[in-house]
Amino acid sequence: MNFPTEILDRLRKSGVVAGFSVDNVAHAIPLAKALLAGGIDAIELTLRTPAGLESVKAICENVPNMLVGVGTILTPETAIEVKAVGADFGVAPGMNPRVVRAAQEAGLPFAPGIATPSDLEAAIELGCRFVKFFPAEPAGGITYLRSMAAPYQHLGIEYFPLGGINADNMSSYLREPNVPAVGGSWIVQKELVDRKDWSGITERAAAVFKRTK
């Protein structure tokens, strides 16, 4: 299953997707609402903590205006679970054919992670046309992405860069016609979440959102 046009359009409109993990399920809803209040209406909640899946479910059920993406989907079983709790899409750091197929069978729009032309060709062979470019900056940044993407331009592949993206370099990625959105793990600061400083999260989100315009 490729990404539906409506999700890609929303990502294009958002420009930036806030990436984060949640340690406490009780933080999930206020955190999502704080981001939304700052103008960021797309997230990638990574499944790196025991609270991850329950947090996804809580946001899907209680913050309907948020586009909920789930990251760090490493097994076929997880792809199925993510779809079951209501996530809008999933992403992974790498290109695992078994995970891609499970997501497709479950009806979960899914972007595997790619960092090389070989990764990209494996994703293309499975029908993927929207992929996560990870880790973007360590792999070579925007210059590398342009070079890697060039031979596949006629296929209409679009890229979701994450890894080393920040407020200073995000604009250079968003100027690329094949980059509808970037992922930003710097937006949600753990200290602010631990202090339940939701207004602080909203301020950071608003500052980032302005840079996408």
N, CA and C atoms as a LAMMPS dump frame, in Angstrom:
ITEM: TIMESTEP
0
ITEM: NUMBER OF ATOMS
639
ITEM: BOX BOUNDS ff ff ff
-5.0000000000000000e+02 5.0000000000000000e+02
-5.0000000000000000e+02 5.0000000000000000e+02
-5.0000000000000000e+02 5.0000000000000000e+02
ITEM: ATOMS id mol type element x y z
1 1 1 N 0.845 -1.208 0
2 1 2 C 0 0 0
3 1 3 C 0.872 1.247 0
4 2 1 N 0.705 2.09 -1.006
5 2 2 C 1.462 3.327 -1.047
6 2 3 C 0.744 4.394 -0.223
7 3 1 N 1.398 5.515 -0.039
8 3 2 C 0.787 6.577 0.749
9 3 3 C -0.392 7.195 0.009
10 4 1 N -1.548 7.3 0.659
11 4 2 C -2.696 7.964 0.034
12 4 3 C -2.383 9.431 -0.235
13 5 1 N -2.958 9.95 -1.283
14 5 2 C -2.73 11.343 -1.659
15 5 3 C -3.088 12.299 -0.535
16 6 1 N -4.171 11.99 0.203
17 6 2 C -4.595 12.919 1.255
18 6 3 C -3.561 13.03 2.378
19 7 1 N -2.853 11.935 2.675
20 7 2 C -1.817 12.003 3.711
21 7 3 C -0.615 12.778 3.2
22 8 1 N -0.201 12.518 1.975
23 8 2 C 0.92 13.27 1.398
24 8 3 C 0.604 14.755 1.318
25 9 1 N -0.638 15.088 0.972
26 9 2 C -1.038 16.497 0.909
27 9 3 C -0.953 17.152 2.286
28 10 1 N -1.371 16.424 3.305
29 10 2 C -1.282 16.963 4.665
30 10 3 C 0.167 17.134 5.106
31 11 1 N 1.012 16.191 4.753
32 11 2 C 2.433 16.312 5.091
33 11 3 C 3.047 17.511 4.379
34 12 1 N 2.66 17.704 3.122
35 12 2 C 3.152 18.842 2.351
36 12 3 C 2.731 20.153 3.001
37 13 1 N 1.501 20.181 3.466
38 13 2 C 0.974 21.389 4.112
39 13 3 C 1.657 21.628 5.455
40 14 1 N 1.924 20.549 6.179
41 14 2 C 2.576 20.669 7.486
42 14 3 C 4.029 21.089 7.334
43 15 1 N 4.746 20.429 6.412
44 15 2 C 6.149 20.759 6.21
45 15 3 C 7.078 20.077 7.201
46 16 1 N 6.669 19.99 8.442
47 16 2 C 7.517 19.379 9.461
48 16 3 C 6.683 18.426 10.313
49 17 1 N 7.291 17.291 10.638
50 17 2 C 6.653 16.268 11.466
51 17 3 C 7.453 16.174 12.76
52 18 1 N 6.801 16.367 13.887
53 18 2 C 7.497 16.314 15.172
54 18 3 C 7.732 14.863 15.575
55 19 1 N 8.984 14.498 15.74
56 19 2 C 9.326 13.141 16.136
57 19 3 C 9.69 13.073 17.605
58 20 1 N 9.172 12.09 18.314
59 20 2 C 9.465 11.974 19.742
60 20 3 C 9.055 10.603 20.271
61 21 1 N 9.564 10.283 21.457
62 21 2 C 9.133 9.1 22.2
63 21 3 C 8.374 9.579 23.43
64 22 1 N 7.561 8.691 24
65 22 2 C 6.803 9.024 25.199
66 22 3 C 7.125 8.003 26.287
67 23 1 N 7.543 8.492 27.446
68 23 2 C 7.842 7.61 28.574
69 23 3 C 6.617 7.333 29.433
70 24 1 N 5.683 8.283 29.43
71 24 2 C 4.508 8.204 30.289
72 24 3 C 3.26 8.428 29.439
73 25 1 N 2.369 7.458 29.405
74 25 2 C 1.159 7.57 28.58
75 25 3 C 0.358 8.816 28.934
76 26 1 N 0.401 9.222 30.19
77 26 2 C -0.351 10.405 30.63
78 26 3 C 0.123 11.678 29.945
79 27 1 N 1.332 11.662 29.394
80 27 2 C 1.868 12.845 28.706
81 27 3 C 1.435 12.919 27.245
82 28 1 N 0.958 11.812 26.698
83 28 2 C 0.727 11.732 25.261
84 28 3 C -0.293 12.746 24.756
85 29 1 N -1.458 12.791 25.379
86 29 2 C -2.519 13.677 24.898
87 29 3 C -2.158 15.153 25.066
88 30 1 N -1.713 15.601 26.253
89 30 2 C -1.359 17.02 26.374
90 30 3 C -0.2 17.423 25.464
91 31 1 N 0.72 16.504 25.218
92 31 2 C 1.834 16.802 24.32
93 31 3 C 1.339 17.009 22.895
94 32 1 N 0.483 16.11 22.432
95 32 2 C -0.07 16.241 21.082
96 32 3 C -0.883 17.531 20.951
97 33 1 N -1.66 17.861 21.961
98 33 2 C -2.465 19.088 21.926
99 33 3 C -1.578 20.328 21.932
100 34 1 N -0.456 20.258 22.66
101 34 2 C 0.47 21.392 22.706
102 34 3 C 1.102 21.637 21.337
103 35 1 N 1.475 20.559 20.649
104 35 2 C 2.036 20.694 19.301
105 35 3 C 1.003 21.267 18.345
106 36 1 N -0.211 20.759 18.452
107 36 2 C -1.299 21.221 17.592
108 36 3 C -1.553 22.709 17.794
109 37 1 N -1.507 23.143 19.043
110 37 2 C -1.724 24.565 19.35
111 37 3 C -0.647 25.453 18.731
112 38 1 N 0.541 24.862 18.514
113 38 2 C 1.636 25.615 17.898
114 38 3 C 1.658 25.517 16.385
115 39 1 N 0.691 24.805 15.812
116 39 2 C 0.59 24.727 14.355
117 39 3 C 1.113 23.449 13.743
118 40 1 N 1.713 22.571 14.548
119 40 2 C 2.226 21.309 14.011
120 40 3 C 1.163 20.235 14.168
121 41 1 N 0.646 19.753 13.04
122 41 2 C -0.457 18.79 13.095
123 41 3 C -0.08 17.423 12.545
124 42 1 N 1.227 17.106 12.579
125 42 2 C 1.704 15.795 12.153
126 42 3 C 2.833 15.361 13.077
127 43 1 N 2.772 14.112 13.537
128 43 2 C 3.794 13.607 14.443
129 43 3 C 4.301 12.249 13.984
130 44 1 N 5.49 11.907 14.462
131 44 2 C 6.015 10.547 14.357
132 44 3 C 6.375 10.112 15.77
133 45 1 N 5.492 9.351 16.381
134 45 2 C 5.734 8.857 17.728
135 45 3 C 6.501 7.549 17.61
136 46 1 N 7.736 7.533 18.103
137 46 2 C 8.583 6.363 17.93
138 46 3 C 8.348 5.333 19.029
139 47 1 N 8.364 4.077 18.656
140 47 2 C 8.096 2.99 19.597
141 47 3 C 9.384 2.533 20.267
142 48 1 N 9.964 3.446 21.039
143 48 2 C 11.227 3.137 21.711
144 48 3 C 11.063 3.003 23.218
145 49 1 N 9.833 3.082 23.697
146 49 2 C 9.555 2.942 25.122
147 49 3 C 8.348 2.018 25.302
148 50 1 N 8.192 1.44 26.499
149 50 2 C 7.026 0.582 26.747
150 50 3 C 5.694 1.318 26.607
151 51 1 N 5.723 2.646 26.75
152 51 2 C 4.491 3.435 26.668
153 51 3 C 4.11 3.798 25.238
154 52 1 N 4.93 3.408 24.267
155 52 2 C 4.745 3.857 22.897
156 52 3 C 3.395 3.547 22.279
157 53 1 N 3.034 2.282 22.239
158 53 2 C 1.811 1.882 21.539
159 53 3 C 0.554 2.44 22.213
160 54 1 N 0.519 2.418 23.545
161 54 2 C -0.63 2.971 24.263
162 54 3 C -0.74 4.476 24.036
163 55 1 N 0.402 5.128 23.915
164 55 2 C 0.402 6.573 23.658
165 55 3 C -0.158 6.882 22.275
166 56 1 N 0.196 6.055 21.297
167 56 2 C -0.356 6.205 19.946
168 56 3 C -1.873 6.083 19.994
169 57 1 N -2.344 5.064 20.676
170 57 2 C -3.781 4.832 20.784
171 57 3 C -4.475 6.013 21.45
172 58 1 N -3.878 6.532 22.519
173 58 2 C -4.477 7.657 23.249
174 58 3 C -4.607 8.893 22.366
175 59 1 N -3.575 9.177 21.588
176 59 2 C -3.609 10.354 20.712
177 59 3 C -4.618 10.157 19.586
178 60 1 N -4.628 8.966 18.998
179 60 2 C -5.574 8.695 17.911
180 60 3 C -7.022 8.868 18.38
181 61 1 N -7.296 8.453 19.598
182 61 2 C -8.667 8.497 20.11
183 61 3 C -9.073 9.864 20.638
184 62 1 N -8.089 10.67 21.077
185 62 2 C -8.428 11.913 21.779
186 62 3 C -7.975 13.194 21.093
187 63 1 N -7.131 13.081 20.07
188 63 2 C -6.672 14.284 19.357
189 63 3 C -6.901 14.041 17.859
190 64 1 N -8.169 14.087 17.433
191 64 2 C -8.518 13.677 16.074
192 64 3 C -7.923 14.544 14.969
193 65 1 N -7.526 15.77 15.285
194 65 2 C -6.966 16.644 14.248
195 65 3 C -5.475 16.406 14.001
196 66 1 N -4.882 15.509 14.766
197 66 2 C -3.457 15.215 14.597
198 66 3 C -3.267 14.069 13.608
199 67 1 N -2.351 14.256 12.664
200 67 2 C -1.962 13.19 11.749
201 67 3 C -0.924 12.351 12.489
202 68 1 N -1.282 11.123 12.8
203 68 2 C -0.448 10.308 13.682
204 68 3 C 0.373 9.285 12.898
205 69 1 N 1.667 9.544 12.87
206 69 2 C 2.598 8.589 12.297
207 69 3 C 3.331 7.874 13.417
208 70 1 N 3.757 6.667 13.16
209 70 2 C 4.469 5.875 14.165
210 70 3 C 5.81 5.43 13.593
211 71 1 N 6.872 5.655 14.372
212 71 2 C 8.208 5.307 13.925
213 71 3 C 8.785 4.116 14.672
214 72 1 N 9.944 3.671 14.196
215 72 2 C 10.649 2.516 14.771
216 72 3 C 9.787 1.254 14.71
217 73 1 N 9.135 1.049 13.573
218 73 2 C 8.382 -0.183 13.339
219 73 3 C 9.368 -1.203 12.763
220 74 1 N 9.787 -2.15 13.608
221 74 2 C 10.874 -3.05 13.25
222 74 3 C 10.447 -4.472 12.947
223 75 1 N 9.197 -4.814 13.246
224 75 2 C 8.73 -6.183 13.004
225 75 3 C 7.374 -6.169 12.302
226 76 1 N 7.042 -7.237 11.586
227 76 2 C 5.719 -7.321 10.964
228 76 3 C 4.592 -7.217 11.988
229 77 1 N 4.794 -7.832 13.161
230 77 2 C 3.767 -7.806 14.204
231 77 3 C 3.475 -6.383 14.657
232 78 1 N 4.517 -5.587 14.761
233 78 2 C 4.336 -4.199 15.198
234 78 3 C 3.551 -3.398 14.171
235 79 1 N 3.805 -3.642 12.9
236 79 2 C 3.055 -2.94 11.846
237 79 3 C 1.562 -3.217 11.982
238 80 1 N 1.234 -4.457 12.271
239 80 2 C -0.173 -4.841 12.431
240 80 3 C -0.773 -4.167 13.664
241 81 1 N -0.015 -4.133 14.771
242 81 2 C -0.493 -3.517 16.012
243 81 3 C -0.712 -2.017 15.832
244 82 1 N 0.182 -1.381 15.116
245 82 2 C 0.102 0.062 14.883
246 82 3 C -1.161 0.412 14.103
247 83 1 N -1.453 -0.38 13.092
248 83 2 C -2.678 -0.171 12.321
249 83 3 C -3.903 -0.37 13.209
250 84 1 N -3.861 -1.374 14.078
251 84 2 C -5.005 -1.714 14.927
252 84 3 C -5.358 -0.605 15.925
253 85 1 N -4.351 0.166 16.37
254 85 2 C -4.641 1.225 17.348
255 85 3 C -5.013 2.548 16.678
256 86 1 N -5.012 2.572 15.325
257 86 2 C -5.542 3.746 14.642
258 86 3 C -4.548 4.692 14.011
259 87 1 N -3.265 4.324 13.946
260 87 2 C -2.267 5.223 13.359
261 87 3 C -2.564 5.492 11.885
262 88 1 N -2.189 6.679 11.431
263 88 2 C -2.416 7.071 10.04
264 88 3 C -1.348 6.528 9.1
265 89 1 N -0.102 6.416 9.597
266 89 2 C 0.973 5.883 8.769
267 89 3 C 2.102 5.394 9.667
268 90 1 N 3.02 4.666 9.06
269 90 2 C 4.162 4.159 9.798
270 90 3 C 5.449 4.388 9.038
271 91 1 N 6.549 4.435 9.772
272 91 2 C 7.871 4.555 9.157
273 91 3 C 8.843 3.666 9.921
274 92 1 N 9.978 3.386 9.294
275 92 2 C 11.006 2.569 9.925
276 92 3 C 12.37 3.151 9.592
277 93 1 N 13.371 2.859 10.417
278 93 2 C 14.712 3.363 10.109
279 93 3 C 15.375 2.641 8.946
280 94 1 N 14.924 1.408 8.67
281 94 2 C 15.544 0.629 7.606
282 94 3 C 14.531 0.022 6.662
283 95 1 N 15.052 -0.714 5.69
284 95 2 C 14.226 -1.296 4.631
285 95 3 C 14.142 -2.81 4.842
286 96 1 N 13.124 -3.247 5.585
287 96 2 C 12.91 -4.664 5.882
288 96 3 C 11.709 -5.145 5.058
289 97 1 N 11.929 -5.99 4.064
290 97 2 C 10.829 -6.424 3.19
291 97 3 C 9.661 -7.049 3.953
292 98 1 N 9.945 -7.795 5.01
293 98 2 C 8.881 -8.441 5.766
294 98 3 C 7.976 -7.399 6.434
295 99 1 N 8.582 -6.337 6.939
296 99 2 C 7.796 -5.286 7.586
297 99 3 C 6.969 -4.523 6.553
298 100 1 N 7.572 -4.233 5.407
299 100 2 C 6.841 -3.529 4.345
300 100 3 C 5.628 -4.347 3.906
301 101 1 N 5.823 -5.637 3.699
302 101 2 C 4.71 -6.484 3.249
303 101 3 C 3.613 -6.572 4.314
304 102 1 N 4.003 -6.672 5.573
305 102 2 C 3.01 -6.747 6.656
306 102 3 C 2.195 -5.461 6.722
307 103 1 N 2.869 -4.315 6.558
308 103 2 C 2.169 -3.031 6.569
309 103 3 C 1.197 -2.954 5.394
310 104 1 N 1.644 -3.412 4.229
311 104 2 C 0.777 -3.396 3.047
312 104 3 C -0.455 -4.276 3.26
313 105 1 N -0.249 -5.452 3.819
314 105 2 C -1.361 -6.367 4.057
315 105 3 C -2.331 -5.82 5.106
316 106 1 N -1.793 -5.066 6.074
317 106 2 C -2.632 -4.492 7.129
318 106 3 C -3.332 -3.216 6.679
319 107 1 N -2.906 -2.669 5.526
320 107 2 C -3.498 -1.416 5.048
321 107 3 C -2.906 -0.197 5.722
322 108 1 N -1.658 -0.324 6.2
323 108 2 C -0.979 0.794 6.862
324 108 3 C -0.039 1.479 5.875
325 109 1 N -0.308 2.745 5.495
326 109 2 C 0.644 3.473 4.656
327 109 3 C 2.008 3.475 5.349
328 110 1 N 3.049 3.107 4.626
329 110 2 C 4.333 2.836 5.273
330 110 3 C 5.505 3.36 4.451
331 111 1 N 6.444 4.023 5.141
332 111 2 C 7.652 4.535 4.502
333 111 3 C 8.87 3.856 5.114
334 112 1 N 9.482 2.922 4.397
335 112 2 C 10.695 2.289 4.917
336 112 3 C 11.86 3.277 4.883
337 113 1 N 12.864 3.009 5.708
338 113 2 C 14.043 3.867 5.724
339 113 3 C 15.039 3.459 4.667
340 114 1 N 15.601 4.453 3.985
341 114 2 C 16.61 4.17 2.96
342 114 3 C 17.775 5.14 3.13
343 115 1 N 18.974 4.662 2.805
344 115 2 C 20.153 5.523 2.869
345 115 3 C 21.056 5.348 1.656
346 116 1 N 20.743 4.367 0.802
347 116 2 C 21.57 4.085 -0.376
348 116 3 C 20.673 3.789 -1.58
349 117 1 N 21.227 3.85 -2.786
350 117 2 C 20.448 3.462 -3.959
351 117 3 C 19.933 2.031 -3.874
352 118 1 N 20.708 1.134 -3.3
353 118 2 C 20.254 -0.258 -3.174
354 118 3 C 19.042 -0.352 -2.254
355 119 1 N 19.083 0.389 -1.142
356 119 2 C 17.915 0.443 -0.256
357 119 3 C 16.699 0.937 -1.033
358 120 1 N 16.928 2 -1.779
359 120 2 C 15.826 2.632 -2.508
360 120 3 C 15.236 1.683 -3.547
361 121 1 N 16.091 0.955 -4.265
362 121 2 C 15.58 0.022 -5.272
363 121 3 C 14.79 -1.119 -4.637
364 122 1 N 15.217 -1.557 -3.452
365 122 2 C 14.47 -2.598 -2.747
366 122 3 C 13.082 -2.095 -2.361
367 123 1 N 13.02 -0.828 -1.933
368 123 2 C 11.731 -0.229 -1.571
369 123 3 C 10.842 -0.051 -2.8
370 124 1 N 11.428 0.409 -3.886
371 124 2 C 10.681 0.61 -5.128
372 124 3 C 10.095 -0.713 -5.615
373 125 1 N 10.881 -1.793 -5.5
374 125 2 C 10.422 -3.105 -5.968
375 125 3 C 9.184 -3.574 -5.207
376 126 1 N 9.054 -3.105 -3.957
377 126 2 C 7.889 -3.482 -3.141
378 126 3 C 6.736 -2.49 -3.296
379 127 1 N 6.896 -1.544 -4.217
380 127 2 C 5.798 -0.619 -4.496
381 127 3 C 5.832 0.675 -3.714
382 128 1 N 6.89 0.905 -2.947
383 128 2 C 6.971 2.137 -2.149
384 128 3 C 7.37 3.316 -3.041
385 129 1 N 6.664 4.419 -2.876
386 129 2 C 6.983 5.644 -3.608
387 129 3 C 7.226 6.82 -2.667
388 130 1 N 7.099 6.564 -1.368
389 130 2 C 7.399 7.564 -0.341
390 130 3 C 8.274 6.865 0.69
391 131 1 N 9.499 7.377 0.871
392 131 2 C 10.464 6.7 1.73
393 131 3 C 11.09 7.67 2.726
394 132 1 N 11.527 7.103 3.829
395 132 2 C 12.226 7.881 4.855
396 132 3 C 13.715 7.898 4.52
397 133 1 N 14.29 9.083 4.34
398 133 2 C 15.731 9.214 4.096
399 133 3 C 16.394 9.378 5.457
400 134 1 N 17.078 8.321 5.913
401 134 2 C 17.607 8.295 7.275
402 134 3 C 18.939 7.537 7.323
403 135 1 N 19.919 8.048 8.088
404 135 2 C 19.939 9.344 8.777
405 135 3 C 20.392 10.444 7.816
406 136 1 N 19.567 11.414 7.602
407 136 2 C 19.747 12.374 6.514
408 136 3 C 21.088 13.116 6.549
409 137 1 N 21.353 13.834 7.601
410 137 2 C 22.584 14.633 7.643
411 137 3 C 23.843 13.767 7.73
412 138 1 N 23.914 12.768 8.609
413 138 2 C 25.112 11.927 8.632
414 138 3 C 25.381 11.213 7.304
415 139 1 N 24.314 10.916 6.552
416 139 2 C 24.486 10.208 5.27
417 139 3 C 25.041 11.107 4.177
418 140 1 N 24.951 12.418 4.363
419 140 2 C 25.463 13.331 3.341
420 140 3 C 24.573 14.521 3.069
421 141 1 N 23.443 14.565 3.745
422 141 2 C 22.589 15.747 3.653
423 141 3 C 21.919 15.942 2.31
424 142 1 N 21.571 17.191 2.055
425 142 2 C 20.786 17.523 0.872
426 142 3 C 21.56 17.253 -0.423
427 143 1 N 22.878 17.457 -0.406
428 143 2 C 23.693 17.208 -1.599
429 143 3 C 23.669 15.735 -1.97
430 144 1 N 23.795 14.886 -0.959
431 144 2 C 23.746 13.44 -1.197
432 144 3 C 22.367 13.013 -1.677
433 145 1 N 21.325 13.559 -1.054
434 145 2 C 19.964 13.19 -1.451
435 145 3 C 19.708 13.523 -2.912
436 146 1 N 20.145 14.697 -3.343
437 146 2 C 19.947 15.079 -4.747
438 146 3 C 20.632 14.092 -5.686
439 147 1 N 21.866 13.72 -5.354
440 147 2 C 22.615 12.794 -6.209
441 147 3 C 21.961 11.422 -6.238
442 148 1 N 21.558 10.923 -5.067
443 148 2 C 20.948 9.602 -4.999
444 148 3 C 19.6 9.566 -5.712
445 149 1 N 18.831 10.638 -5.57
446 149 2 C 17.477 10.669 -6.126
447 149 3 C 17.454 10.831 -7.638
448 150 1 N 18.507 11.404 -8.208
449 150 2 C 18.498 11.768 -9.632
450 150 3 C 18.141 10.618 -10.578
451 151 1 N 18.726 9.433 -10.432
452 151 2 C 18.398 8.36 -11.391
453 151 3 C 16.969 7.835 -11.289
454 152 1 N 16.285 8.185 -10.196
455 152 2 C 14.933 7.665 -9.956
456 152 3 C 13.86 8.751 -10.08
457 153 1 N 14.284 9.92 -10.548
458 153 2 C 13.374 11.072 -10.589
459 153 3 C 12.12 10.787 -11.403
460 154 1 N 12.283 10.05 -12.499
461 154 2 C 11.145 9.774 -13.391
462 154 3 C 10.106 8.864 -12.751
463 155 1 N 10.449 8.241 -11.624
464 155 2 C 9.513 7.342 -10.944
465 155 3 C 8.633 8.072 -9.926
466 156 1 N 8.915 9.356 -9.707
467 156 2 C 8.095 10.141 -8.791
468 156 3 C 8.28 9.788 -7.32
469 157 1 N 9.481 9.341 -6.945
470 157 2 C 9.745 9.01 -5.543
471 157 3 C 9.811 10.286 -4.705
472 158 1 N 9.211 10.239 -3.523
473 158 2 C 9.284 11.37 -2.604
474 158 3 C 9.964 10.925 -1.315
475 159 1 N 10.618 11.88 -0.658
476 159 2 C 11.489 11.557 0.463
477 159 3 C 11.089 12.314 1.73
478 160 1 N 11.247 11.622 2.851
479 160 2 C 10.944 12.169 4.168
480 160 3 C 12.241 12.128 4.98
481 161 1 N 13.035 13.207 4.945
482 161 2 C 14.33 13.196 5.621
483 161 3 C 14.205 13.341 7.14
484 162 1 N 14.942 12.515 7.851
485 162 2 C 15.065 12.607 9.302
486 162 3 C 16.499 12.281 9.688
487 163 1 N 16.915 12.818 10.817
488 163 2 C 18.263 12.553 11.299
489 163 3 C 19.169 13.742 11.074
490 164 1 N 19.378 14.52 12.117
491 164 2 C 20.232 15.7 12.002
492 164 3 C 19.536 16.927 11.437
493 165 1 N 18.231 16.845 11.201
494 165 2 C 17.478 18 10.712
495 165 3 C 17.26 18.951 11.889
496 166 1 N 17.376 20.238 11.623
497 166 2 C 17.146 21.229 12.672
498 166 3 C 16.558 22.504 12.068
499 167 1 N 16.348 23.488 12.927
500 167 2 C 15.72 24.736 12.477
501 167 3 C 16.557 25.458 11.429
502 168 1 N 17.87 25.246 11.446
503 168 2 C 18.746 25.952 10.513
504 168 3 C 18.807 25.316 9.128
505 169 1 N 18.678 23.997 9.062
506 169 2 C 18.835 23.35 7.747
507 169 3 C 17.523 22.824 7.143
508 170 1 N 16.434 22.895 7.907
509 170 2 C 15.186 22.316 7.407
510 170 3 C 14.694 22.97 6.122
511 171 1 N 14.907 24.262 5.985
512 171 2 C 14.41 24.981 4.81
513 171 3 C 15.062 24.502 3.524
514 172 1 N 16.341 24.131 3.601
515 172 2 C 17.038 23.671 2.392
516 172 3 C 16.432 22.363 1.89
517 173 1 N 15.971 21.518 2.807
518 173 2 C 15.3 20.279 2.399
519 173 3 C 13.915 20.569 1.83
520 174 1 N 13.186 21.464 2.494
521 174 2 C 11.801 21.725 2.081
522 174 3 C 11.721 22.439 0.734
523 175 1 N 12.828 23.01 0.283
524 175 2 C 12.834 23.639 -1.043
525 175 3 C 12.91 22.599 -2.164
526 176 1 N 13.27 21.366 -1.808
527 176 2 C 13.355 20.305 -2.814
528 176 3 C 11.945 19.859 -3.212
529 177 1 N 11.634 19.786 -4.494
530 177 2 C 10.279 19.413 -4.926
531 177 3 C 9.876 17.997 -4.535
532 178 1 N 10.864 17.127 -4.266
533 178 2 C 10.539 15.742 -3.911
534 178 3 C 10.578 15.497 -2.4
535 179 1 N 10.582 16.584 -1.606
536 179 2 C 10.559 16.475 -0.143
537 179 3 C 9.321 17.195 0.386
538 180 1 N 8.225 16.465 0.624
539 180 2 C 7.015 17.115 1.124
540 180 3 C 7.12 17.569 2.572
541 181 1 N 7.944 16.875 3.363
542 181 2 C 8.068 17.226 4.78
543 181 3 C 9.365 16.661 5.331
544 182 1 N 9.827 17.253 6.447
545 182 2 C 10.997 16.745 7.16
546 182 3 C 10.575 16.33 8.563
547 183 1 N 11.382 15.484 9.165
548 183 2 C 11.116 15.077 10.537
549 183 3 C 11.985 15.852 11.496
550 184 1 N 11.394 16.316 12.587
551 184 2 C 12.14 17.124 13.54
552 184 3 C 12.108 16.565 14.944
553 185 1 N 13.209 15.962 15.378
554 185 2 C 13.256 15.419 16.736
555 185 3 C 13.693 16.474 17.752
556 186 1 N 14.106 17.648 17.266
557 186 2 C 14.553 18.702 18.175
558 186 3 C 13.385 19.512 18.749
559 187 1 N 12.216 19.346 18.19
560 187 2 C 11.086 20.198 18.578
561 187 3 C 10.591 19.885 19.986
562 188 1 N 10.434 18.594 20.264
563 188 2 C 9.93 18.171 21.58
564 188 3 C 11.119 17.907 22.5
565 189 1 N 11.37 18.821 23.42
566 189 2 C 12.458 18.646 24.379
567 189 3 C 11.975 17.823 25.569
568 190 1 N 12.739 16.796 25.906
569 190 2 C 12.345 15.887 26.985
570 190 3 C 12.173 16.62 28.315
571 191 1 N 13.034 17.606 28.569
572 191 2 C 12.939 18.338 29.843
573 191 3 C 11.599 19.056 29.963
574 192 1 N 11.128 19.608 28.85
575 192 2 C 9.841 20.3 28.87
576 192 3 C 8.705 19.318 29.133
577 193 1 N 8.788 18.156 28.529
578 193 2 C 7.758 17.134 28.735
579 193 3 C 7.772 16.656 30.179
580 194 1 N 8.968 16.399 30.708
581 194 2 C 9.082 15.934 32.093
582 194 3 C 8.501 16.948 33.071
583 195 1 N 8.634 18.236 32.733
584 195 2 C 8.094 19.295 33.603
585 195 3 C 6.636 19.616 33.294
586 196 1 N 6.095 18.924 32.29
587 196 2 C 4.733 19.187 31.823
588 196 3 C 4.569 20.646 31.396
589 197 1 N 5.617 21.17 30.775
590 197 2 C 5.595 22.554 30.299
591 197 3 C 4.997 22.568 28.889
592 198 1 N 3.696 22.394 28.833
593 198 2 C 3.034 22.285 27.527
594 198 3 C 3.06 23.596 26.759
595 199 1 N 3.025 24.714 27.459
596 199 2 C 3.107 26.015 26.771
597 199 3 C 4.48 26.191 26.135
598 200 1 N 5.516 25.636 26.787
599 200 2 C 6.862 25.688 26.209
600 200 3 C 6.944 24.887 24.924
601 201 1 N 6.279 23.725 24.916
602 201 2 C 6.218 22.901 23.693
603 201 3 C 5.491 23.664 22.59
604 202 1 N 4.393 24.311 22.941
605 202 2 C 3.614 25.075 21.96
606 202 3 C 4.456 26.196 21.36
607 203 1 N 5.236 26.88 22.192
608 203 2 C 6.094 27.97 21.701
609 203 3 C 7.134 27.439 20.718
610 204 1 N 7.756 26.311 21.059
611 204 2 C 8.751 25.727 20.155
612 204 3 C 8.095 25.293 18.839
613 205 1 N 6.922 24.696 18.932
614 205 2 C 6.212 24.262 17.724
615 205 3 C 5.872 25.45 16.836
616 206 1 N 5.402 26.53 17.455
617 206 2 C 5.026 27.721 16.693
618 206 3 C 6.235 28.329 15.982
619 207 1 N 7.376 28.338 16.661
620 207 2 C 8.59 28.9 16.059
621 207 3 C 9.031 28.08 14.846
622 208 1 N 8.909 26.752 14.963
623 208 2 C 9.278 25.875 13.849
624 208 3 C 8.276 26.004 12.703
625 209 1 N 6.999 26.038 13.048
626 209 2 C 5.954 26.121 12.028
627 209 3 C 6.143 27.36 11.147
628 210 1 N 6.547 28.48 11.761
629 210 2 C 6.768 29.711 10.99
630 210 3 C 7.843 29.521 9.93
631 211 1 N 8.836 28.691 10.225
632 211 2 C 9.938 28.475 9.287
633 211 3 C 9.532 27.634 8.084
634 212 1 N 8.394 26.965 8.172
635 212 2 C 7.957 26.156 7.03
636 212 3 C 7.241 27.001 5.982
637 213 1 N 6.913 28.23 6.334
638 213 2 C 6.142 29.088 5.427
639 213 3 C 7.029 29.947 4.561
